[in-house]
């Protein structure tokens, strides 16, 4: 079980050479076929638990039978201004089955507001690990402490935290082994740096490390040529965009912050064109996923001192509008992508594919319960007024700030008040009452309603849209409203049986009540 694996390795630190990529940027190819020296026998490495690194779709499907997945991820702190930033692109959108968009948030804890982590997770999004204090080449306590703190103070089930991305994309072979030691499902720190139109592309579908890593072979020591062999650990490459310079013009994270085609200044029109062109290359080829990998603060319109161009926000929304008009396109989280890769089905069968549906927890909106649903938890949140970064939580304020060496401090319990109870292993987050210490729903199939609808005849999504409209030259358009979007929760993830017998250290509570969300300075 994960809790015992965490305890067994917590505190191990490694000092080894790393690849450095500030803010996830790359300047050229990070791999080559000769450097990779990769070999995998597909007859011996078979789904759902093993997959060879390949540019071809999994399961032997024809590209025309494969959905085009667009992965949306965000990195770093979760705060009101980062949620606003993400929502200006996703809150109004739906997938072809009418379900709201889910995304993956690689969360680090510096400046994070824990109650917003809870809200974002209960709304159906994936919460993943980005270390506690945003350090590259992270030691075990940075990785494992993040899991423990997210569970204790945000109520994220331990088994729901399955993905990892290294800050700055600084990782090593030892980092990947640390992930395997505590039962992570996947890493997503490597770059796909060669266009899909190149015969030597490293734009592989997600694959397992049974036969080593096949990406970043020119930049990370101790990987490739069959290393590291970590059976069952998945790698989800980060797929770059390419401008007119081709392999010499890659753009990975926050591509709208880059200059295009060797120019000296940012040009939204040029960025829009190369993003569409790269998407088209994926879409008309083997339909490898493509991603929007973001640091939301760069596009925040509500954080003091950050002033993104409205034309850039309009451009990104117009790109997503254009993408969603194409047939069989789905905007997904890494969790959803990997669920499909492990059990691939043709686009004609996506109506019945559970991970793309939108089961919604049915909780009486008039009920007062601190459960990650804004209308239920209003007035019940605890404010933890630490000077470095104050935050709110449903699960009780710790006596001291969390740290890698102390990720789950004892709670503060004022006189006359009782501790709040941490999420147990046998209750789903939206149904857990941390004040009463009781579960509203103790069955794996109760209180969820699937709100998905039949997919249209051509699989296109014509139900959602962004700001779009007047173009992105800054001359028109209305900014997307900023609000917390409640869409769904995944009962499969929320009801895990792997953590029965969770330690009592992770099942204690706290004090008081406060309302509102805190905005802190980074």
C-alpha positions as CSV (number, residue, x, y, z in Angstrom):
1,X,0.0,0.0,0.0
2,X,1.2,3.5,-0.8
3,X,1.2,4.8,2.8
4,X,3.7,2.1,3.8
5,X,5.8,2.7,0.7
6,X,5.9,6.4,1.6
7,X,7.0,5.8,5.1
8,X,9.8,3.4,4.0
9,X,11.5,5.9,1.7
10,X,10.6,9.3,3.2
11,X,13.7,11.4,3.7
12,X,16.0,9.7,1.1
13,X,17.9,12.4,-0.8
14,X,20.0,12.0,-4.0
15,X,22.5,14.3,-5.6
16,X,23.0,13.4,-9.2
17,X,23.5,15.2,-12.5
18,X,20.3,16.6,-14.0
19,X,18.9,18.2,-17.1
20,X,17.9,21.8,-16.6
21,X,15.0,23.3,-18.5
22,X,14.0,26.7,-17.1
23,X,10.2,26.9,-17.1
24,X,10.1,23.8,-19.4
25,X,11.7,25.4,-22.5
26,X,13.8,23.4,-25.0
27,X,15.9,24.8,-27.8
28,X,16.3,21.8,-30.0
29,X,16.1,18.0,-30.2
30,X,16.6,16.3,-26.8
31,X,16.9,12.8,-28.3
32,X,17.7,10.8,-31.4
33,X,17.2,7.2,-32.4
34,X,20.9,6.3,-32.0
35,X,21.1,7.9,-28.6
36,X,17.9,6.1,-27.5
37,X,19.1,2.7,-28.4
38,X,15.6,1.6,-27.6
39,X,14.3,-1.9,-28.2
40,X,10.9,-3.4,-27.2
41,X,9.2,-6.6,-28.3
42,X,5.4,-5.8,-28.6
43,X,4.6,-9.5,-28.3
44,X,6.1,-9.6,-24.8
45,X,5.0,-6.0,-23.8
46,X,1.2,-5.9,-24.0
47,X,-1.5,-3.7,-22.7
48,X,-2.9,-2.8,-20.3
49,X,0.2,-2.8,-18.1
50,X,3.0,-2.7,-20.7
51,X,3.4,-0.7,-23.9
52,X,6.3,-0.2,-26.2
53,X,7.4,3.4,-27.1
54,X,5.8,3.8,-30.6
55,X,4.6,6.6,-32.9
56,X,1.7,4.3,-33.9
57,X,-1.6,4.2,-32.0
58,X,-1.9,1.6,-29.2
59,X,-3.9,-1.6,-29.6
60,X,-3.2,-1.8,-33.3
61,X,-5.9,0.7,-34.1
62,X,-5.9,2.7,-37.4
63,X,-5.2,6.4,-36.9
64,X,-8.7,7.1,-38.4
65,X,-10.3,5.1,-35.6
66,X,-8.4,7.0,-32.9
67,X,-9.6,10.1,-31.1
68,X,-7.3,13.1,-31.2
69,X,-6.5,13.9,-27.6
70,X,-5.5,17.4,-26.5
71,X,-4.0,17.3,-23.0
72,X,-4.3,20.4,-20.8
73,X,-2.1,20.6,-17.8
74,X,-1.1,23.4,-15.3
75,X,1.9,23.5,-13.0
76,X,2.7,25.0,-9.6
77,X,0.5,26.6,-6.9
78,X,-3.3,26.4,-6.9
79,X,-4.7,29.8,-5.9
80,X,-7.8,31.8,-6.9
81,X,-5.8,33.6,-9.6
82,X,-4.5,30.4,-11.2
83,X,-8.0,28.8,-11.2
84,X,-9.3,32.0,-12.8
85,X,-6.6,31.7,-15.4
86,X,-7.4,28.1,-16.3
87,X,-11.1,28.8,-16.3
88,X,-10.8,31.5,-18.9
89,X,-9.9,28.7,-21.3
90,X,-11.8,25.7,-20.0
91,X,-14.9,26.7,-18.0
92,X,-17.1,27.2,-21.0
93,X,-16.0,24.2,-23.0
94,X,-17.4,20.7,-23.3
95,X,-16.2,17.5,-25.0
96,X,-18.2,15.7,-27.7
97,X,-20.2,13.9,-25.1
98,X,-21.3,17.1,-23.4
99,X,-19.0,16.6,-20.4
100,X,-17.1,19.6,-19.0
101,X,-13.4,19.5,-19.7
102,X,-11.1,17.9,-17.1
103,X,-7.4,18.8,-16.8
104,X,-4.3,17.8,-14.8
105,X,-2.9,20.2,-12.2
106,X,0.7,19.4,-11.2
107,X,0.6,20.9,-7.7
108,X,3.4,22.3,-5.6
109,X,2.5,23.5,-2.1
110,X,4.3,26.9,-1.8
111,X,1.5,29.5,-2.0
112,X,-1.1,26.9,-2.5
113,X,-4.6,27.3,-1.0
114,X,-5.6,23.8,0.1
115,X,-9.3,24.3,-0.1
116,X,-9.1,25.2,-3.8
117,X,-7.2,22.0,-4.4
118,X,-10.1,20.1,-2.8
119,X,-12.6,22.1,-4.9
120,X,-10.7,21.5,-8.1
121,X,-10.4,17.8,-7.4
122,X,-14.1,17.3,-6.5
123,X,-14.9,19.1,-9.7
124,X,-13.4,16.2,-11.5
125,X,-9.9,17.4,-12.3
126,X,-6.7,15.4,-11.7
127,X,-4.4,16.5,-8.9
128,X,-0.8,15.4,-9.5
129,X,2.6,15.9,-7.7
130,X,5.0,18.7,-8.5
131,X,7.0,18.5,-5.2
132,X,6.4,20.5,-2.1
133,X,8.7,23.4,-2.7
134,X,9.3,23.3,-6.4
135,X,12.8,21.8,-6.5
136,X,14.3,20.2,-9.6
137,X,15.9,16.7,-9.3
138,X,13.7,16.3,-6.2
139,X,14.7,14.0,-3.2
140,X,12.1,11.6,-1.9
141,X,10.9,13.8,0.9
142,X,9.9,16.5,-1.6
143,X,7.9,14.0,-3.7
144,X,6.4,12.0,-0.8
145,X,5.7,14.9,1.5
146,X,3.6,16.5,-1.3
147,X,1.4,13.4,-1.4
148,X,1.0,13.3,2.4
149,X,0.2,17.0,2.7
150,X,-2.3,17.0,-0.2
151,X,-4.1,14.1,1.5
152,X,-4.0,15.5,5.0
153,X,-4.9,19.1,4.2
154,X,-6.8,19.0,0.9
155,X,-8.5,15.6,1.3
156,X,-7.1,14.1,-1.9
157,X,-7.1,10.3,-1.7
158,X,-3.6,9.0,-1.6
159,X,-4.3,6.6,-4.5
160,X,-5.7,9.4,-6.6
161,X,-2.3,11.1,-6.8
162,X,-0.9,9.0,-9.6
163,X,1.1,11.5,-11.8
164,X,4.3,13.5,-11.4
165,X,6.1,16.2,-13.2
166,X,9.6,17.4,-12.1
167,X,9.9,21.2,-11.6
168,X,11.9,22.8,-14.5
169,X,11.6,19.3,-16.0
170,X,14.8,18.5,-14.0
171,X,14.7,14.7,-13.5
172,X,17.1,11.8,-13.3
173,X,16.8,8.0,-13.6
174,X,16.8,8.0,-9.8
175,X,13.7,10.3,-9.8
176,X,11.8,7.8,-11.9
177,X,12.8,5.0,-9.5
178,X,11.6,7.1,-6.6
179,X,8.2,7.4,-8.3
180,X,8.0,3.6,-8.7
181,X,8.9,3.1,-5.1
182,X,5.7,4.8,-3.9
183,X,3.4,3.4,-6.6
184,X,3.1,6.4,-8.9
185,X,1.4,5.4,-12.2
186,X,3.2,7.8,-14.5
187,X,5.7,10.5,-15.0
188,X,5.3,13.4,-17.5
189,X,8.6,15.2,-17.4
190,X,10.2,14.2,-20.7
191,X,10.1,16.1,-24.0
192,X,8.9,15.0,-27.4
193,X,11.3,17.2,-29.4
194,X,11.2,15.9,-33.0
195,X,8.2,16.7,-35.3
196,X,5.8,13.8,-36.0
197,X,6.5,14.4,-39.7
198,X,10.1,13.4,-39.2
199,X,10.9,9.6,-39.6
200,X,13.0,9.8,-36.4
201,X,10.3,11.4,-34.3
202,X,10.3,10.9,-30.6
203,X,6.6,11.8,-30.3
204,X,5.7,8.4,-28.8
205,X,2.3,7.5,-27.5
206,X,2.5,7.0,-23.7
207,X,4.6,3.9,-22.9
208,X,5.9,2.0,-19.9
209,X,9.6,1.9,-18.8
210,X,9.8,-1.9,-18.9
211,X,12.4,-1.4,-21.6
212,X,13.8,1.9,-20.5
213,X,13.1,5.5,-21.5
214,X,13.2,6.6,-25.2
215,X,13.0,10.4,-24.7
216,X,15.6,13.0,-23.6
217,X,18.5,10.7,-24.4
218,X,20.8,13.6,-25.3
219,X,20.2,15.5,-22.2
220,X,19.7,13.2,-19.1
221,X,22.4,10.9,-17.8
222,X,21.7,7.3,-17.1
223,X,18.7,6.9,-19.3
224,X,18.0,5.3,-22.7
225,X,19.8,2.3,-24.2
226,X,17.5,0.2,-22.1
227,X,17.6,2.2,-18.9
228,X,16.1,2.6,-16.4
229,X,14.0,-0.6,-16.5
230,X,11.0,0.1,-14.3
231,X,8.2,-2.3,-15.3
232,X,4.8,-0.7,-15.1
233,X,5.8,2.9,-14.7
234,X,4.3,5.0,-17.6
235,X,5.9,7.9,-19.3
236,X,3.6,10.5,-20.9
237,X,5.9,12.6,-23.1
238,X,5.2,16.3,-23.4
239,X,4.6,17.0,-27.0
240,X,6.3,20.1,-28.4
241,X,4.9,22.5,-31.0
242,X,7.2,23.5,-34.0
243,X,7.4,26.7,-35.9
244,X,8.7,27.3,-39.4
245,X,12.2,26.3,-38.3
246,X,11.0,22.7,-37.8
247,X,13.1,20.6,-35.5
248,X,15.2,23.8,-34.6
249,X,12.0,25.7,-33.6
250,X,10.4,23.7,-30.8
251,X,8.0,25.2,-28.2
252,X,7.1,23.2,-25.2
253,X,5.6,24.9,-22.1
254,X,3.7,28.2,-22.4
255,X,4.5,28.5,-26.1
256,X,2.8,31.9,-26.3
257,X,5.7,33.3,-24.2
258,X,8.2,32.3,-26.9
259,X,9.2,34.1,-30.1
260,X,8.5,32.3,-33.3
261,X,10.5,31.6,-36.4
262,X,13.7,33.2,-35.0
263,X,12.0,36.6,-34.6
264,X,13.0,39.0,-31.8
265,X,9.5,39.7,-30.4
266,X,6.4,37.7,-29.6
267,X,3.8,37.5,-32.3
268,X,0.4,36.0,-31.5
269,X,-0.4,35.4,-35.1
270,X,2.7,33.4,-35.7
271,X,2.2,31.4,-32.5
272,X,-1.4,30.7,-33.6
273,X,-0.2,29.4,-37.0
274,X,2.4,27.1,-35.8
275,X,0.1,25.7,-33.1
276,X,-2.5,24.9,-35.7
277,X,0.1,23.5,-38.1
278,X,1.6,21.2,-35.4
279,X,-1.9,20.0,-34.4
280,X,-2.7,19.3,-38.1
281,X,0.5,17.2,-38.4
282,X,-0.6,15.1,-35.4
283,X,-4.2,14.9,-36.6
284,X,-3.5,13.8,-40.1
285,X,-0.8,11.4,-39.1
286,X,-0.7,8.9,-36.2
287,X,-2.8,11.2,-34.0
288,X,-0.3,11.2,-31.2
289,X,-1.7,13.4,-28.4
290,X,-0.8,17.1,-28.3
291,X,-0.7,19.2,-25.2
292,X,-1.1,22.7,-23.8
293,X,1.3,22.7,-20.8
294,X,0.8,25.9,-18.8
295,X,2.0,27.9,-15.9
296,X,-1.3,29.7,-15.2
297,X,0.1,32.7,-13.4
298,X,1.6,33.9,-16.8
299,X,-2.0,34.3,-18.1
300,X,-3.7,35.5,-14.9
301,X,-5.8,38.6,-15.2
302,X,-6.5,38.7,-11.5
303,X,-3.0,38.6,-10.0
304,X,-1.5,42.0,-9.2
305,X,1.5,42.8,-11.4
306,X,0.7,40.3,-14.1
307,X,-0.8,41.8,-17.3
308,X,-1.1,39.3,-20.1
309,X,-2.1,40.7,-23.4
310,X,-5.8,40.2,-24.1
311,X,-4.8,39.3,-27.7
312,X,-2.8,36.3,-26.3
313,X,-5.8,35.1,-24.2
314,X,-8.0,35.5,-27.3
315,X,-5.5,33.7,-29.4
316,X,-5.4,30.6,-27.1
317,X,-9.2,30.5,-27.0
318,X,-9.4,30.9,-30.7
319,X,-7.0,28.0,-31.1
320,X,-9.1,25.8,-28.8
321,X,-12.3,26.9,-30.6
322,X,-10.7,25.8,-33.9
323,X,-9.4,22.5,-32.4
324,X,-12.8,21.7,-31.1
325,X,-14.5,22.1,-34.5
326,X,-12.4,19.2,-35.8
327,X,-13.9,15.7,-35.8
328,X,-13.1,13.3,-32.9
329,X,-11.2,15.8,-30.8
330,X,-11.2,15.5,-27.0
331,X,-9.6,17.8,-24.4
332,X,-8.5,15.6,-21.5
333,X,-6.4,15.2,-18.4
334,X,-3.4,12.9,-18.4
335,X,-5.4,10.5,-16.3
336,X,-8.1,10.2,-19.0
337,X,-5.5,9.9,-21.7
338,X,-3.7,7.1,-20.0
339,X,-7.0,5.3,-19.2
340,X,-7.7,5.2,-23.0
341,X,-4.1,4.2,-23.9
342,X,-4.3,1.2,-21.5
343,X,-7.7,0.1,-22.9
344,X,-7.9,1.7,-26.4
345,X,-11.3,1.7,-28.1
346,X,-12.3,3.1,-31.5
347,X,-14.0,6.5,-31.7
348,X,-17.2,4.6,-32.5
349,X,-17.1,3.1,-29.0
350,X,-16.4,6.2,-27.0
351,X,-20.0,6.6,-26.0
352,X,-19.5,3.7,-23.5
353,X,-16.0,4.6,-22.4
354,X,-16.3,5.3,-18.7
355,X,-13.2,7.5,-18.1
356,X,-14.5,10.1,-20.6
357,X,-18.0,10.4,-18.9
358,X,-18.9,12.9,-16.3
359,X,-20.4,11.2,-13.1
360,X,-21.4,14.0,-10.8
361,X,-21.7,13.6,-7.0
362,X,-25.3,14.2,-5.9
363,X,-25.0,16.2,-2.7
364,X,-27.9,18.3,-1.4
365,X,-26.8,21.9,-2.1
366,X,-28.5,23.0,1.1
367,X,-26.4,20.7,3.2
368,X,-23.6,22.3,5.2
369,X,-20.6,20.0,4.8
370,X,-17.0,21.0,4.2
371,X,-16.6,18.7,1.1
372,X,-15.0,20.6,-1.8
373,X,-18.3,21.8,-3.3
374,X,-18.5,25.6,-2.9
375,X,-22.2,25.9,-2.0
376,X,-21.9,23.1,0.6
377,X,-18.7,24.3,2.3
378,X,-19.4,28.1,2.5
379,X,-18.9,29.3,6.1
380,X,-17.1,26.1,7.2
381,X,-13.5,26.7,5.9
382,X,-10.6,27.1,8.3
383,X,-8.2,29.9,7.7
384,X,-4.5,29.0,8.5
385,X,-2.9,32.4,8.9
386,X,0.7,31.6,8.4
387,X,2.9,34.6,7.5
388,X,4.7,33.0,4.5
389,X,1.5,31.8,2.7
390,X,-1.8,31.7,4.5
391,X,-4.4,29.2,3.2
392,X,-7.8,27.7,3.9
393,X,-8.7,24.1,4.5
394,X,-11.6,21.9,5.5
395,X,-9.3,19.6,7.4
396,X,-7.9,21.7,10.2
397,X,-5.0,24.0,10.4
398,X,-1.6,22.5,11.4
399,X,0.3,23.9,14.3
400,X,3.3,24.7,12.0
401,X,3.7,25.2,8.3
402,X,4.1,22.0,6.4
403,X,7.6,21.1,5.1
404,X,9.3,18.2,3.5
405,X,10.6,17.0,6.9
406,X,7.1,17.5,8.5
407,X,4.4,17.2,5.8
408,X,1.6,16.4,8.3
409,X,2.0,18.4,11.5
410,X,-0.4,18.0,14.5
411,X,-3.5,20.2,14.3
412,X,-4.2,23.3,16.2
413,X,-7.2,22.6,18.5
414,X,-8.5,25.7,20.4
415,X,-10.1,25.2,23.8
416,X,-13.7,24.1,23.5
417,X,-13.4,22.9,19.9
418,X,-12.8,19.5,18.4
419,X,-10.4,18.3,15.8
420,X,-11.5,17.9,12.2
421,X,-11.2,14.4,10.8
422,X,-9.0,13.6,7.9
423,X,-10.4,11.7,4.9
424,X,-10.5,8.0,5.5
425,X,-9.9,5.4,2.9
426,X,-13.5,4.2,2.7
427,X,-15.2,7.5,1.9
428,X,-15.2,9.7,-1.2
429,X,-14.1,13.3,-0.8
430,X,-17.4,15.0,-1.7
431,X,-19.3,12.9,0.8
432,X,-16.9,13.2,3.7
433,X,-17.8,15.5,6.6
434,X,-14.5,16.4,8.3
435,X,-16.3,18.2,11.2
436,X,-18.7,15.4,12.1
437,X,-16.3,12.7,11.1
438,X,-19.0,10.9,9.1
439,X,-19.5,9.7,5.5
440,X,-22.7,10.5,3.6
441,X,-22.2,7.7,1.2
442,X,-20.4,4.5,1.8
443,X,-21.0,2.6,-1.4
444,X,-19.0,2.6,-4.6
445,X,-22.1,3.2,-6.7
446,X,-24.3,5.6,-4.7
447,X,-25.0,9.2,-5.2
448,X,-23.4,9.7,-8.6
449,X,-25.3,10.7,-11.8
450,X,-23.7,10.5,-15.2
451,X,-24.4,13.7,-17.2
452,X,-22.8,12.6,-20.5
453,X,-24.9,12.6,-23.6
454,X,-24.7,10.6,-26.9
455,X,-21.9,11.7,-29.2
456,X,-22.9,13.3,-32.4
457,X,-22.6,11.6,-35.8
458,X,-19.2,13.1,-36.7
459,X,-17.8,13.2,-33.2
460,X,-17.2,16.9,-33.4
461,X,-17.7,19.2,-30.3
462,X,-20.0,22.0,-31.2
463,X,-21.2,22.6,-27.7
464,X,-18.4,24.7,-26.1
465,X,-16.4,27.7,-26.9
466,X,-14.0,30.3,-25.5
467,X,-13.8,34.1,-25.9
468,X,-13.1,33.8,-29.7
469,X,-15.3,35.9,-31.9
470,X,-13.6,39.1,-32.8
471,X,-10.2,37.6,-33.3
472,X,-7.1,38.1,-31.1
473,X,-5.7,41.4,-32.3
474,X,-6.8,43.2,-29.1
475,X,-9.5,45.1,-31.0
476,X,-12.5,43.2,-29.6
477,X,-13.8,40.3,-27.6
478,X,-15.0,39.9,-24.1
479,X,-12.8,38.2,-21.4
480,X,-14.1,34.9,-20.1
481,X,-15.9,35.2,-16.8
482,X,-13.8,34.0,-13.9
483,X,-15.6,31.5,-11.6
484,X,-15.1,28.1,-10.0
485,X,-16.5,25.5,-12.4
486,X,-18.0,22.5,-10.7
487,X,-18.4,19.7,-13.2
488,X,-17.8,16.1,-11.9
489,X,-15.9,13.6,-9.9
490,X,-14.7,10.2,-10.8
491,X,-16.1,7.5,-8.5
492,X,-13.5,4.9,-9.7
493,X,-10.7,7.1,-8.4
494,X,-12.5,8.3,-5.3
495,X,-13.4,4.8,-4.1
496,X,-10.1,3.0,-3.8
497,X,-9.6,-0.1,-1.7
498,X,-5.8,0.0,-1.6
499,X,-5.6,2.1,1.6
500,X,-7.7,0.2,4.1
501,X,-6.1,0.6,7.4
502,X,-4.8,4.1,6.9
503,X,-2.6,5.2,9.8
504,X,-4.1,7.3,12.5
505,X,-1.6,10.0,12.0
506,X,-3.4,10.8,8.7
507,X,-6.9,10.7,10.4
508,X,-7.0,13.7,12.8
509,X,-8.6,17.1,12.5
510,X,-8.5,20.8,13.6
511,X,-10.4,23.8,14.7
512,X,-12.6,26.8,14.0
513,X,-14.3,28.0,10.8
514,X,-13.8,30.9,8.4
515,X,-15.1,31.9,5.0
516,X,-13.5,33.1,1.8
517,X,-10.3,32.4,-0.2
518,X,-6.9,33.9,0.4
519,X,-4.8,35.6,-2.2
520,X,-1.1,35.6,-1.4
521,X,2.0,37.0,-3.0
522,X,4.4,34.8,-4.9
